[in-house]
């Protein structure tokens, strides 16, 4: 399938943030983002959220925050976003 549905694209964006994705996945993601304004908006919000989290972590290096807490926070924010 060349054109991915939005539900797969959002998961692929999350996967790309966590690890490397294949060149095929990256191409399909780029194609979808060129066409879908909703996923572009989601990507922008995701980038903002990731930037905030990275800045917060760099400020609080001495605080122990585990990945599950970060993921829970991301999920709560995403739930509250109006997409």
N, C-alpha and C positions, 0 to 999 in steps of 0.2 A: 504494500500500500504506500503510495507516494505521499498523499496528503493525510496527515494524522488528525484525529479528532482532538478537540481542546483538552479533554480529560487526559489523554496520553501526553500532550504537549506540556501540561503543567507538571506532570510527574517527571518528564524528561528534563525540564528546567531544574527541578529539585535534584535530580540525579547528577546533572552537570555541575551543580554547586558542590556536591559531595564527592564526586570522583570524575574521572575522564569519561567522555562518551565517544562512541565510534564516529568516524567521519561521515558515515551514512546517517547516523542519528543526528549529527550536527547539521547536515545538509537539510534533512527533513524538518528539523526545528526551525532553521533559518527561513525555509520556504513558507512554513506555516505563519511565522511571525511577520513576514512581509504582507501576508494577506489578512490576518485576523487582528483587528484592533483590540479585541477583548484580551487576547493572550499577550499582546504588546503591553497593555495596561497592567496585567498581572506581572509580567516580567519587570516592569519599572518598579512596582510596589515590592516585589521580591528583592530587587537590588537595593532599594532603600532600606528594607528590613535587615538584610544581610550586612549592609554598611553600618547600621546602628549597632547591631550585635557585635561586629568586629571592633568598633570603637569602644564599646562598653567593655569588652573582654580585654582590650589593650590597656584600658584605664584601671581595671580591677585584676591585674595579673596575680595578685596575692590571694584573691578570693577563689575558692574552688567551685567552679560551675561545670557540671558534667554535661555531656552531649544530650542526654535525655531531657534535662531541664531546658536547654536551648530549643530542642525540637518541640517540647510542650509549649514553650512561649511562642514559637513560630506558628504552631497550629492554632493557638488561641487568637493571635493577631489575624491570621488568614480567615478564620471563622467570622471575625468582626469586620472584615473589609467588604465593602459593597462593590462587587464586581459586576 
